[in-house]
């Protein structure tokens, strides 16, 4: 019985933290992106604004590569950090700035599409992950790829 009482006492002290001087952080109270509204805009945070969210490269021949620069601006009030840019297909390669983008500054997301083995209508997305609200922004590259003709007449 004595061991049970000691165990209850130890657990209750541990559960309470054992330190009455600690106060709860106000970060969760002051953060606009709460569980009720995870996509809320942080008025003092960074904001990722692309000049265009879609690029149509028109018609190209299969095997050609197309590169497009998506220009964007940090329209927020703190440094913008892009942690990742993921393409919807291995045929599309994004390259993004690794350094912080200051408020008001512009930068570029380079996207290269390799049409080898991709004849017909193509639409490839790149999902940019950054310290913004929303966390992900999507850009699209699309167009038509003319298939290779097989001229083997053996």
Secondary structure, DSSP 8 states (H G I E B T S, - for coil): -HHHHHHHHHHHHHHTTS-TT----SHHHH-SSBTTBTT---TTS--EEES-SEEEEEEEETT-EEEEEEEEEE-SSS-B-EEEEEESSTTEEEE---S-B-TT-EEEEEEEEE-TT--EEEEEEEEEEESSSSSEEEEEEEEEEE--------
